[in-house]
Amino acid sequence: MTAAIDRVADLYFAIDVDSGEILDANPAAGAALGVARDALIGIELGGFVPNDDAAQGPWWTALDALAEG
């Protein structure tokens, strides 16, 4: 399955909804965040949320929607 995900141009993250830890990602996700794909594994996705209060709202809204979907 990983080989198929690696070929997808869209960002892909597999996230533990309880901890927020990134379990898997594709190269496009790493490129978008400026981090090697392998370096993303085990990191909490919330670490990429901006510290700016105005920017946090949309991030958390999108993450909540993804987790519930």
C-alpha positions as CSV (number, residue, x, y, z in Angstrom):
1,M,0.0,0.0,0.0
2,T,2.9,2.4,0.7
3,A,4.0,2.3,-2.9
4,A,0.6,3.5,-4.1
5,I,0.4,6.3,-1.5
6,D,3.9,7.5,-2.5
7,R,2.7,8.1,-6.1
8,V,-0.2,10.2,-5.0
9,A,0.4,13.9,-5.8
10,D,-2.0,15.1,-3.0
11,L,-0.8,15.3,0.6
12,Y,-1.4,12.1,2.6
13,F,-1.1,11.6,6.3
14,A,-2.2,8.7,8.5
15,I,-2.7,10.2,11.9
16,D,-3.5,8.6,15.3
17,V,-6.7,10.5,16.2
18,D,-6.1,10.1,19.9
19,S,-2.5,11.3,20.1
20,G,-2.2,13.4,16.9
21,E,1.0,11.4,16.0
22,I,1.8,11.0,12.3
23,L,1.8,7.2,11.6
24,D,2.5,7.5,7.9
25,A,2.8,10.2,5.2
26,N,3.7,10.4,1.5
27,P,6.6,12.3,0.0
28,A,4.2,15.1,-1.1
29,A,3.2,15.7,2.5
30,G,6.9,15.9,3.5
31,A,7.6,18.3,0.7
32,A,4.7,20.6,1.6
33,L,6.0,20.8,5.2
34,G,9.7,21.1,4.2
35,V,10.5,17.9,6.1
36,A,11.7,14.5,4.8
37,R,8.8,12.0,4.7
38,D,10.6,9.6,7.1
39,A,11.2,12.5,9.5
40,L,7.5,13.0,9.9
41,I,6.8,9.6,11.3
42,G,6.2,9.8,15.0
43,I,5.9,13.6,15.1
44,E,2.7,15.1,16.5
45,L,0.9,16.9,13.6
46,G,0.0,19.8,16.0
47,G,3.6,20.8,16.0
48,F,3.1,22.2,12.5
49,V,0.2,24.4,13.6
50,P,1.3,28.1,13.5
51,N,1.7,29.9,16.9
52,D,-0.2,32.9,15.5
53,D,-3.7,32.8,17.1
54,A,-5.3,34.1,13.8
55,A,-3.8,31.2,11.9
56,Q,-4.6,28.5,14.4
57,G,-8.4,28.6,14.0
58,P,-8.5,27.3,10.4
59,W,-5.9,24.6,11.2
60,W,-7.8,23.2,14.1
61,T,-11.1,23.4,12.3
62,A,-9.6,21.4,9.3
63,L,-7.9,18.9,11.6
64,D,-11.2,18.3,13.6
65,A,-13.1,17.8,10.3
66,L,-10.5,15.3,9.2
67,A,-10.5,13.4,12.4
68,E,-14.3,13.2,12.4
69,G,-14.5,12.2,8.8
